[in-house]
Structures are given as C-alpha cells and as structure tokens.
C-alpha cells in the first residue's frame, strides 16, 4: 500500500470510530449542558489515593488465609491474613481493617476493576491512567480527575479552592515528582484548576499567614500595586488568558487569608482529644484525613488525600509483603474509618462521595522478587514454579493490572453493595462483572451530576470527562 493510500485508510478508520463524537461535541457548548445531566447526589468528593498497588487479596477482596510455611509454593499463597466480617451482610475484608469494616453498610466495593493495558512494573504510567482516565502519552495535557471536577462544577464556597491536594510532597528537582505533578495537575485546563497543595497537614500553610510586620492593609496595597503594574503592560499581554489566570490565582490567594480555609487547620486546638487520638497513626495520612473532613465542612468541592508514593515503599511491596501490609493497614484503617464515621455523624456523608483507589492490584510473583519477571508482567502467573524459601517472599509482590478494587462511600452509593467476583486461585482474574476504569469514572461523575460526555476543547479537539464520552455508570453501586 502506498503511503498516500495508507493515510487515507487511517483517516477513514479514525473517522468511523470517533468523528460522530467529535462532530457532536463541536456543535454544543463546552461543559455542563442545560439538560441531559443526571441528578446531583454528591456535592463534594474526597478521593483517598493509595498509590503503589494495593494487594486486593489482603484488603478489599480477601481470599483463603494460607499461613507461611518454609518451602511452600507461590500458588499456595491465596491470602496472608484472615477475613473479618463487616457491618454489611455478605461483605468481608482483610484482617486489620476493623474500622473500615464497621462502616461498610455505608459503602460499596468494586472488586473487578480491570484494564486491557498491562503496565508491568511501570507504576507512574499506571498512575497517570488512574488519575486522568487517559493512557500516557495522551497526545495532549490530560487534566486530572480533580481538575476536571474543578472546571465542571467550580467552587462550593467562594473562598475555598475547588481542588485541594493533601499529603503530596513538592520537589521541583525530582523528575518523578514532576511527572506526578503533571498527571495530578490541571493539564490543558490551566493554572486556575491546579490543586491547592497542602504537603504537611499538621503544619498548616505559612502562605495563609502574613510575614512579620505585614498587616492586611499593606498586603492589599501590594496587590493593588501588582494590578497597576500589570495594567501598564501591552494590551496583547493584558488580554492573554495565562496572565488573567495568574492574576486570578493571586486574588484568590489573598482572599483565602481571611477565609474559613485558614480556620480548618486549627484541628489540634478545636478537635477533642478522643478525635485527635483516633486520627493520629504516627503518619501524616491520619491528619490528612482529619483535615479533609474539616475542609469539606468548610465548603471544599474536591479533596484528594494522598499516601505518598515512593518506589519499594508504602504499598509498593517487593518483599516482606505480609509484614508490610500489616503496617500499612495500621496507617490507613483508623483514619479512613473515622473519616467516614465523622462524616456520617455530622450529616455530611449523604452528600459527600468518598472514593478509595490505587493504580493496580497485586498477585504472586513468578520470580523470587517482583519486577524480575519479563517486562515486569505477572498477569498470568499461577505461582506453581515459585518456591517460597523465606518469609521475605511471603506476600503479594507481583504487579497485577488485570484486576484491582475501588471503594465508594456515601454520596448516592448503595450501602453494602458489591460489584463483581474474582477467581479463588491464581491468576485471580474477574469471573463476573469485569469493569473498566472509564465506567468507574462515569460512576463518580454521575453521582456528581455530570454526564459522561461532557467535554472541553484543546487544540481543536474535544476531550471528554470519560474517554470519547462513552463511560457508563455502574448501576449496581448506585442507590
């Protein structure tokens, strides 16, 4: 086939798949439409992001407990912890998640979130997909879920940022951190929808306090001076969207210094000793969950609570899987359980959607250490050929893009629901109700009152909140 013929055939094929969606998008206005939107069931969302690849078989989809014995086969490791009952009939969780288990009557579990792309050991690309809904490279600067919610729904309170991120470190000299900032950021939507960053919740934000000797009047004079200097620039520069966005960010930052956001950080003095003890797990994640609750009470729209990602740390378990999972559960169980309980007792859970997610699941490695498999893949591993020689090898160290879980609480979710079923032995693939990320996204947007084909245009092309606008909400999870 000649090059020209090939190009014609390629264009025709692309048009048959996506042109109708593109054409319809160009006919209407960007963003929410006057009609055709689902009813709003959640006003706010708290997304609890646990990167590193949470082992679903020890947490949200526990399997038969098989204790360690020297010389056991990898295929014998079905679960490294016992199952515990929950407040919802028919739902069990892994041991060590007692506080979350006590609130499962308010939540639902998607146990069969699967993906056709096998990311192997490449966590960051899997995380990019999980947080934007688009594979990297997407061909455009893909906005994160939080940025899309910010752009589509805006602020709940005029002085509270629509998109807030708690717990992520900022390091502009680290390439990995910069890539994480990219897929957690606003993408083509611009700086106005970037996350308001709170790296260390217990320290508050120094930027919300004036430096010594800087009273509010002096700050206002400086801001007025900035406006006047900007007004003297060339008309073309003054009219540039990037400049307008930057000036708006400066105005919003000044407004927040006198807003309820600042008060939300006073949890050490305003919360009871019992509450502080419940959230204090010796890790910033606990305080992050408490601050997330206070920010939602203040009027936040979208709050992301992150457990920091670092290779071979946190949930990225390449050895000592069982022991490390015990420690990780101790970090996340009490804060998450108490967050849901607090929201419920304050009457906020009904209109607040809480989501718990990760980039992929875990399975048995087919080599002595995870990441040694060909290209990092363990998707079809049974563990039959792996001899577990010591306790360091006991656990789920293999990367598993083929299945993981997502949890939902409140905000229009059907309490006590489960969607999907997985195999009892390796590879523990979905056997019933496999769901793709596009539909999990559609479920979140549906509860927020956003149709899956809402779009924005960049470089002359529409970008939908779910890829090609084709996501379908998971009806079994919605009340």
C-alpha positions as CSV (number, residue, x, y, z in Angstrom):
1,X,0.0,0.0,0.0
2,X,1.3,3.4,-0.9
3,X,1.9,6.0,1.8
4,X,-1.0,8.2,0.5
5,X,-3.4,5.2,0.4
6,X,-2.4,4.2,3.9
7,X,-3.1,7.7,5.2
8,X,-6.5,7.8,3.6
9,X,-7.4,4.5,5.1
10,X,-6.2,5.5,8.5
11,X,-8.2,8.8,8.4
12,X,-11.3,6.9,7.3
13,X,-10.9,4.3,10.1
14,X,-10.4,7.0,12.7
15,X,-13.4,8.9,11.5
16,X,-15.6,5.9,11.7
17,X,-14.7,5.5,15.4
18,X,-14.6,9.0,16.7
19,X,-15.9,11.5,14.2
20,X,-19.5,11.4,15.3
21,X,-18.5,12.1,18.8
22,X,-16.2,14.9,17.7
23,X,-18.8,16.5,15.5
24,X,-21.5,16.4,18.2
25,X,-19.0,17.9,20.6
26,X,-18.3,20.8,18.3
27,X,-21.9,21.6,17.9
28,X,-22.6,22.2,21.6
29,X,-21.1,24.4,24.3
30,X,-18.3,23.1,26.4
31,X,-19.1,22.0,29.9
32,X,-22.4,21.3,31.6
33,X,-25.5,21.4,29.4
34,X,-28.9,22.9,30.3
35,X,-30.4,19.4,30.1
36,X,-29.4,15.8,30.0
37,X,-27.4,15.9,33.2
38,X,-28.0,13.2,35.9
39,X,-29.4,14.4,39.3
40,X,-26.8,15.6,41.7
41,X,-26.3,13.1,44.6
42,X,-23.0,14.4,45.9
43,X,-21.8,18.0,46.4
44,X,-18.3,17.1,47.4
45,X,-15.8,14.3,46.9
46,X,-12.9,13.0,49.0
47,X,-10.6,10.8,46.9
48,X,-8.3,8.7,49.0
49,X,-5.4,7.8,46.8
50,X,-3.2,4.9,47.8
51,X,-0.5,4.6,45.1
52,X,1.9,1.7,44.8
53,X,-0.5,-1.1,44.0
54,X,-2.7,-2.2,47.0
55,X,-2.9,-6.0,47.3
56,X,-6.6,-6.5,46.9
57,X,-6.5,-10.1,48.2
58,X,-5.3,-8.9,51.6
59,X,-7.7,-5.9,51.9
60,X,-10.9,-5.4,49.8
61,X,-11.2,-8.9,48.2
62,X,-9.7,-11.3,50.7
63,X,-9.1,-14.9,49.8
64,X,-8.5,-18.1,51.9
65,X,-5.9,-17.5,54.6
66,X,-2.7,-19.6,53.9
67,X,-0.1,-19.1,56.6
68,X,3.6,-19.2,55.8
69,X,5.4,-22.5,55.8
70,X,9.0,-22.8,54.6
71,X,9.2,-24.3,51.1
72,X,5.6,-23.6,50.1
73,X,4.8,-22.9,46.5
74,X,3.8,-19.4,45.4
75,X,0.5,-20.9,44.2
76,X,-0.3,-21.8,47.8
77,X,-0.4,-18.2,48.9
78,X,-4.0,-17.2,48.5
79,X,-4.3,-14.8,51.4
80,X,-1.8,-13.7,54.0
81,X,-4.4,-12.7,56.5
82,X,-7.8,-13.9,57.9
83,X,-11.1,-12.4,56.8
84,X,-13.2,-10.4,59.1
85,X,-16.9,-9.7,59.0
86,X,-18.2,-6.2,58.3
87,X,-21.3,-4.2,59.1
88,X,-22.7,-5.1,55.7
89,X,-24.2,-8.6,55.2
90,X,-22.1,-10.7,52.8
91,X,-19.0,-8.4,52.8
92,X,-15.7,-9.4,54.4
93,X,-12.5,-7.5,54.5
94,X,-8.9,-8.5,55.3
95,X,-7.9,-8.6,59.0
96,X,-6.6,-5.3,60.2
97,X,-9.3,-3.2,58.6
98,X,-11.8,-3.3,61.5
99,X,-12.6,0.4,61.5
100,X,-13.5,0.5,57.8
101,X,-15.3,-2.8,58.2
102,X,-17.6,-1.1,60.8
103,X,-18.7,1.4,58.2
104,X,-19.2,-0.9,55.2
105,X,-23.0,-0.6,55.5
106,X,-22.4,2.9,54.1
107,X,-20.1,1.8,51.3
108,X,-19.7,-0.4,48.3
109,X,-16.9,-2.4,46.7
110,X,-16.0,-2.6,43.0
111,X,-13.9,-5.9,43.0
112,X,-13.4,-6.3,39.3
113,X,-11.7,-3.1,38.0
114,X,-9.7,-4.4,35.1
115,X,-7.5,-2.9,32.4
116,X,-6.5,-4.1,28.9
117,X,-3.2,-2.3,29.2
118,X,-0.7,-4.3,31.2
119,X,1.6,-1.8,32.9
120,X,4.0,-4.3,34.4
121,X,6.4,-2.6,36.7
122,X,5.7,0.9,35.4
123,X,3.9,2.5,38.3
124,X,3.9,6.1,37.1
125,X,2.2,5.3,33.7
126,X,-0.4,3.3,35.6
127,X,-1.0,6.2,38.0
128,X,-1.3,8.6,35.1
129,X,-4.0,6.5,33.7
130,X,-5.8,6.0,37.0
131,X,-5.8,9.8,37.7
132,X,-6.7,11.1,34.3
133,X,-8.5,8.3,32.5
134,X,-6.1,8.6,29.6
135,X,-3.1,6.5,28.7
136,X,0.3,8.2,28.6
137,X,1.2,9.8,26.3
138,X,-2.3,11.0,25.6
139,X,-1.3,13.4,22.8
140,X,-2.5,16.4,24.9
141,X,-2.0,17.6,28.5
142,X,-4.6,15.5,30.2
143,X,-6.3,17.1,33.3
144,X,-6.6,15.0,36.4
145,X,-10.0,14.0,37.8
146,X,-9.8,16.8,40.4
147,X,-9.1,19.4,37.8
148,X,-12.0,18.2,35.6
149,X,-14.3,18.4,38.6
150,X,-13.0,21.9,39.4
151,X,-13.6,23.1,35.8
152,X,-17.0,21.5,35.5
153,X,-18.6,22.2,38.9
154,X,-16.4,25.0,40.3
155,X,-16.3,26.1,43.9
156,X,-18.8,25.3,46.6
157,X,-17.6,28.2,48.7
158,X,-16.2,31.4,47.1
159,X,-13.1,31.3,49.2
160,X,-12.4,27.6,49.2
161,X,-10.4,26.2,46.3
162,X,-12.4,23.7,44.2
163,X,-9.5,21.2,44.1
164,X,-7.3,20.6,47.1
165,X,-4.5,18.1,47.5
166,X,-3.3,17.0,50.9
167,X,-0.2,14.9,51.7
168,X,1.9,15.1,48.5
169,X,5.4,16.4,48.8
170,X,6.6,19.1,46.4
171,X,10.1,18.7,44.9
172,X,10.8,20.5,41.6
173,X,14.3,19.0,41.4
174,X,12.9,15.4,41.2
175,X,11.8,14.1,37.8
176,X,9.5,11.5,39.4
177,X,7.7,14.2,41.5
178,X,7.4,16.4,38.4
179,X,5.7,13.6,36.5
180,X,3.4,13.0,39.4
181,X,2.6,16.8,39.4
182,X,1.8,16.5,35.7
183,X,-1.0,13.9,36.0
184,X,-2.3,15.2,39.2
185,X,-2.4,18.7,37.8
186,X,-4.8,20.8,35.6
187,X,-3.4,19.8,32.2
188,X,-4.7,22.0,29.4
189,X,-7.4,23.5,31.7
190,X,-4.7,25.8,33.1
191,X,-3.4,27.1,36.4
192,X,-6.9,28.2,37.6
193,X,-7.7,24.5,38.1
194,X,-4.4,23.3,39.6
195,X,-4.7,21.7,43.0
196,X,-4.2,23.8,46.1
197,X,-1.3,21.9,47.7
198,X,-1.1,21.1,51.4
199,X,2.0,18.9,51.8
200,X,2.0,18.6,55.6
201,X,-1.4,18.9,57.1
202,X,-0.2,19.3,60.7
203,X,1.9,22.3,59.9
204,X,-0.9,24.3,58.2
205,X,0.1,26.7,55.5
206,X,2.5,29.5,56.1
207,X,1.3,31.2,52.9
208,X,-2.1,31.8,54.6
209,X,-0.3,33.9,57.3
210,X,1.3,37.3,56.7
211,X,5.0,37.6,57.4
212,X,6.0,39.5,60.5
213,X,5.1,43.2,60.2
214,X,2.9,42.6,57.1
215,X,-0.6,43.8,58.1
216,X,-3.6,43.2,55.8
217,X,-3.6,46.8,54.7
218,X,0.0,46.6,53.5
219,X,-0.8,43.3,51.7
220,X,-3.7,45.0,49.9
221,X,-1.5,47.9,48.9
222,X,1.0,45.5,47.4
223,X,-1.7,43.6,45.5
224,X,-3.1,46.9,44.1
225,X,0.4,47.8,43.0
226,X,0.7,44.5,41.2
227,X,-2.6,45.2,39.4
228,X,-1.4,48.6,38.4
229,X,2.0,47.3,37.1
230,X,0.2,44.6,35.1
231,X,-2.1,47.2,33.7
232,X,0.8,49.1,32.1
233,X,1.8,46.1,30.0
234,X,1.0,45.7,26.4
235,X,-2.7,45.2,25.6
236,X,-1.9,41.8,24.0
237,X,-0.3,40.7,27.2
238,X,-3.1,42.0,29.4
239,X,-5.6,40.1,27.3
240,X,-3.7,36.8,27.4
241,X,-5.6,34.1,29.3
242,X,-2.4,32.9,31.0
243,X,-1.9,36.4,32.6
244,X,-5.6,36.6,33.6
245,X,-5.4,33.1,35.2
246,X,-2.3,34.1,37.1
247,X,-3.8,37.3,38.4
248,X,-6.9,35.4,39.5
249,X,-4.8,33.0,41.4
250,X,-3.1,35.9,43.2
251,X,-6.5,37.4,44.1
252,X,-7.8,34.0,45.4
253,X,-4.7,33.5,47.5
254,X,-5.2,36.9,49.2
255,X,-8.9,36.2,49.8
256,X,-8.1,32.9,51.4
257,X,-6.0,34.6,54.1
258,X,-9.3,35.9,55.6
259,X,-11.4,32.8,54.7
260,X,-12.6,29.7,56.5
261,X,-9.8,27.7,54.9
262,X,-7.4,29.1,57.4
263,X,-9.5,28.0,60.3
264,X,-9.7,24.5,59.0
265,X,-6.1,24.0,60.0
266,X,-6.8,24.6,63.7
267,X,-7.8,21.0,64.3
268,X,-5.2,20.4,67.1
269,X,-6.9,23.1,69.3
270,X,-10.5,22.7,68.1
271,X,-10.9,18.9,68.0
272,X,-11.4,16.7,71.1
273,X,-8.6,14.6,72.5
274,X,-10.6,11.5,71.5
275,X,-10.9,12.6,67.9
276,X,-7.2,13.5,67.7
277,X,-6.2,10.1,69.1
278,X,-8.4,8.4,66.5
279,X,-6.7,10.1,63.6
280,X,-3.2,10.0,65.0
281,X,-1.4,7.0,63.5
282,X,2.1,8.4,63.5
283,X,1.9,9.3,59.8
284,X,0.7,12.4,58.1
285,X,-2.0,10.3,56.4
286,X,-4.0,10.4,59.6
287,X,-4.0,14.2,59.9
288,X,-4.7,14.4,56.2
289,X,-8.0,12.5,56.6
290,X,-9.0,14.8,59.5
291,X,-8.2,17.9,57.5
292,X,-10.1,16.6,54.6
293,X,-13.2,16.3,56.7
294,X,-12.8,19.8,58.1
295,X,-12.3,21.2,54.5
296,X,-15.5,19.6,53.3
297,X,-17.3,21.1,56.3
298,X,-15.8,24.4,55.2
299,X,-17.1,24.1,51.7
300,X,-14.5,22.2,49.6
301,X,-15.6,20.6,46.4
302,X,-12.8,18.0,45.7
303,X,-10.2,17.0,48.2
304,X,-7.5,14.5,47.4
305,X,-5.8,12.7,50.3
306,X,-2.6,11.0,49.2
307,X,-0.4,8.4,50.8
308,X,2.9,9.4,49.3
309,X,4.2,7.2,46.6
310,X,7.9,6.1,46.6
311,X,9.4,3.1,44.8
312,X,9.7,0.0,47.1
313,X,8.0,1.8,49.9
314,X,4.4,2.2,51.1
315,X,2.1,-0.1,49.1
316,X,4.8,-0.8,46.5
317,X,5.8,-4.1,48.2
318,X,8.6,-6.0,46.5
319,X,9.4,-8.1,49.6
320,X,8.1,-8.7,53.1
321,X,4.6,-8.4,51.7
322,X,2.7,-9.8,54.6
323,X,4.6,-7.9,57.3
324,X,4.5,-4.6,55.4
325,X,0.8,-5.0,54.7
326,X,0.1,-5.3,58.4
327,X,1.9,-1.9,58.9
328,X,0.1,-0.2,56.0
329,X,-3.3,-1.3,57.3
330,X,-2.4,0.2,60.7
331,X,-1.7,3.5,58.9
332,X,-4.9,3.7,56.8
333,X,-7.7,1.8,58.7
334,X,-8.4,4.1,61.6
335,X,-8.2,7.4,59.8
336,X,-10.4,6.2,56.9
337,X,-12.9,4.5,59.2
338,X,-13.1,7.5,61.5
339,X,-13.4,9.9,58.5
340,X,-16.4,8.0,57.2
341,X,-17.9,7.8,60.7
342,X,-17.4,11.5,61.3
343,X,-19.0,12.5,58.0
344,X,-21.9,10.3,58.7
345,X,-22.5,11.6,62.3
346,X,-22.3,15.2,61.0
347,X,-24.9,14.5,58.3
348,X,-22.3,15.1,55.6
349,X,-21.8,11.6,54.2
350,X,-25.1,11.6,52.3
351,X,-23.8,14.4,50.1
352,X,-20.1,13.6,50.2
353,X,-18.7,10.8,48.0
354,X,-15.6,9.1,49.4
355,X,-13.5,7.1,46.9
356,X,-10.6,4.8,47.7
357,X,-8.3,3.9,44.8
358,X,-4.9,2.7,43.6
359,X,-3.3,2.2,40.2
360,X,-3.3,-1.7,40.0
361,X,-3.6,-4.8,42.2
362,X,-1.1,-7.4,43.4
363,X,-0.6,-11.1,42.8
364,X,2.1,-13.7,43.4
365,X,5.4,-13.1,41.8
366,X,6.7,-15.8,39.4
367,X,10.3,-14.9,40.3
368,X,12.0,-14.5,43.7
369,X,11.4,-10.8,43.6
370,X,8.8,-8.6,41.9
371,X,10.0,-6.7,38.9
372,X,12.2,-9.6,37.7
373,X,9.6,-11.0,35.5
374,X,9.8,-10.4,31.8
375,X,8.8,-6.8,31.4
376,X,7.5,-6.9,35.0
377,X,4.4,-8.9,34.0
378,X,2.8,-11.4,36.3
379,X,-0.7,-11.2,34.9
380,X,-1.0,-15.0,34.2
381,X,1.2,-16.2,37.0
382,X,0.0,-19.2,39.0
383,X,3.0,-19.3,41.3
384,X,3.4,-23.0,40.6
385,X,7.1,-22.6,39.7
386,X,8.0,-20.3,42.6
387,X,9.5,-21.8,45.8
388,X,8.9,-19.6,48.8
389,X,12.2,-20.1,50.6
390,X,11.8,-17.4,53.4
391,X,9.3,-15.1,54.9
392,X,10.6,-12.1,52.8
393,X,9.0,-13.9,49.8
394,X,5.7,-14.5,51.6
395,X,3.2,-12.0,50.2
396,X,1.8,-10.5,47.0
397,X,4.8,-8.9,45.2
398,X,3.7,-9.2,41.6
399,X,2.2,-6.3,39.7
400,X,-1.4,-7.1,38.5
401,X,-3.0,-4.7,36.1
402,X,-5.7,-7.3,35.3
403,X,-7.7,-6.7,38.5
404,X,-7.9,-4.4,41.4
405,X,-10.5,-2.8,43.6
406,X,-12.1,0.6,44.2
407,X,-14.3,1.5,47.2
408,X,-17.1,4.1,47.4
409,X,-18.9,5.5,50.5
410,X,-21.8,8.0,50.8
411,X,-22.8,10.4,48.1
412,X,-25.5,8.3,46.4
413,X,-23.8,4.9,46.8
414,X,-25.8,1.8,47.6
415,X,-24.6,0.8,51.1
416,X,-23.4,-2.8,51.5
417,X,-23.2,-3.4,47.7
418,X,-20.5,-5.5,45.9
419,X,-19.9,-5.5,42.2
420,X,-18.0,-8.3,40.5
421,X,-16.4,-11.6,41.5
422,X,-12.8,-12.9,41.1
423,X,-11.2,-16.3,40.9
424,X,-10.3,-18.0,44.1
425,X,-6.9,-19.2,42.8
426,X,-4.2,-17.6,40.8
427,X,-4.4,-15.8,38.5
428,X,-7.3,-14.2,40.3
429,X,-8.9,-12.7,37.3
430,X,-12.5,-11.3,37.2
431,X,-15.0,-14.1,36.7
432,X,-18.2,-11.9,36.9
433,X,-18.8,-8.3,36.2
434,X,-15.5,-7.0,34.9
435,X,-15.5,-3.2,34.8
436,X,-13.1,-0.8,33.1
437,X,-11.8,2.5,34.5
438,X,-13.9,4.5,32.1
439,X,-17.1,3.2,33.8
440,X,-15.7,3.8,37.3
441,X,-15.1,7.4,36.3
442,X,-18.6,7.6,34.8
443,X,-20.0,6.4,38.2
444,X,-18.1,9.2,40.0
445,X,-19.3,11.9,37.6
446,X,-22.8,10.5,37.6
447,X,-23.1,11.0,41.3
448,X,-21.7,14.5,41.0
449,X,-24.4,15.3,38.4
450,X,-22.1,15.2,35.4
451,X,-22.9,13.2,32.2
452,X,-20.0,11.1,30.8
453,X,-19.9,13.0,27.5
454,X,-19.3,16.5,29.0
455,X,-16.3,17.8,27.1
456,X,-13.7,20.6,26.8
457,X,-11.7,21.6,23.7
458,X,-8.0,21.8,23.4
459,X,-6.0,22.2,20.1
460,X,-9.3,21.9,18.2
461,X,-10.3,18.5,19.6
462,X,-12.8,17.6,22.3
463,X,-11.7,15.9,25.5
464,X,-14.4,14.2,27.5
465,X,-14.6,13.6,31.2
466,X,-14.7,9.9,30.2
467,X,-12.8,8.8,27.1
468,X,-14.8,9.6,24.0
469,X,-17.7,10.3,26.3
470,X,-18.5,6.5,26.4
471,X,-18.3,5.8,30.1
472,X,-21.4,4.1,31.7
473,X,-22.2,4.4,35.4
474,X,-22.2,1.1,37.3
475,X,-25.8,0.8,38.3
476,X,-25.3,-1.9,40.9
477,X,-23.3,0.6,43.0
478,X,-25.8,3.5,42.9
479,X,-28.7,3.9,45.3
